[in-house]
């Protein structure tokens, strides 16, 4: 059985959304990190950003912009100008399969030459 991961629009509204930004951390660190450098440590945050952009944003009922942070918390949040409108929408939930997650990780590895 493969794991599935849930992306929720409500997480875009919260500092602690997407499991405090660590939704994919265990998977990325267990499968892709061989040494701890700053670049590799941030890989899970980049994978989260890409997953939100590729899978969650297109599923939302309204277009929103993202604001990305360098933080130990959720690094991908809705832009302040779009916050109120997204907050009034019903929750949108998207499942990410393990294979989709692996594909994103491979893209990040290529981009950062990890």
Number of C-alpha atoms within 10 A of each C-alpha: 4 6 10 14 15 13 22 18 25 18 20 25 20 18 17 16 21 24 14 15 22 19 19 20 18 11 16 20 16 9 11 17 16 10 10 10 10 8 10 21 15 15 22 24 26 19 24 24 18 18 19 22 15 12 16 20 20 12 15 18 12 11 11 18 14 19 12 15 12 10 13 13 17 25 24 27 25 21 16 13 11 15 16 12 12 21 14 8 13 11 13 14 16 17 14 17 14 15 12 15 21 16 13 19 24 16 14 18 16 10 9 11 10 15
